[in-house]
Amino acid sequence: MSDPAHIVIERVSHEYRPARGRPVLALDNVSLSVQDREFLALLGPSGCGKSTLLYLVGGFLPVEQGRILVDERPIAGPGPDRGIVFQHFALFPWKTVIQNVLYGLEKQDLAREERLRRARQFIELVGLAGFEDSYPSQLSGGMKQRAAIARTLAIDPRVLLMDEPFGALDAQTRSLMQAELLGIWQRSRKTVIFVTHDVHEAVFLAERIAVMSARPGRIKEIVETHFDKDDPDLTRTREFVETVDHVWNLVRAEAIQAQRSGAA
């Protein structure tokens, strides 16, 4: 008998009700399970509800229809077991790198020396050793995102929720950060749910990809992506290229559908 899934999403729908205008159904009857230590990507056209689903798992939005279980318990709001990394860094500009990382640890019942040790450990893990006393304004975009990841990892969440964390980076930095994240995940083996609209990024990073439909978001297809991540030529292999093409065609069809719906 297999172990129960770490995260279970059952028949979840979510509707936004603006003060003016008609309600918008963002998610419609979404069911999905994520295994312990799995790296799952949520992929789909803009507006398909990827981030909404992530925020529901994080407890930042209430689950109004359906249910979401973490370790077989319904979520009741944000918790230290689920850490989130946003696209736009979300660092405190008046705090140094080490102060930003320590901030997440201050609510934990740890001695000051242990908090400092943990902060330095994760700053080193993300490749920022030597920049502990730098302020965000002194860092590149990639370094800011490394600091944001270190702050989230330092609180040791079992689940890492990532909302297009590399979307604001240039192509070269993005590629470096993808490789860095893959290494961190292989060492820490946390459960990761990674939202992206970049097909290549999803295929490269994830073990499975949940491709979502145009709004209202549904799970269109689950694509397995169990490649040898240590193969330096992975992205040039036939299997990888064919998977990228298959996933791209799925997303393209939904993007076209979304455009048609918008024009209707």
Secondary structure, DSSP 4 states (H G I P E B T S, - for coil): -PPPPSEEEEEEEEEE--SSS--EEEEEEEEEEE-TT-EEEEE-STTSSHHHHHHHHHTSS---EEEEEETTEE--S--TTEEEE-TT----TTS-HHHHHHHHHTTS---HHHHHHHHHHHHHHTT-TT-TT--GGGS-HHHHHHHHHHHHHHT--SEEEEESTTTTS-HHHHHHHHHHHHHHHHHH--EEEEEES-HHHHHHH-SEEEEEPSSSB-EEEEEE----TT-TTGGGSHHHHHHHHHHHHHHHHHHHHHHHHHH-
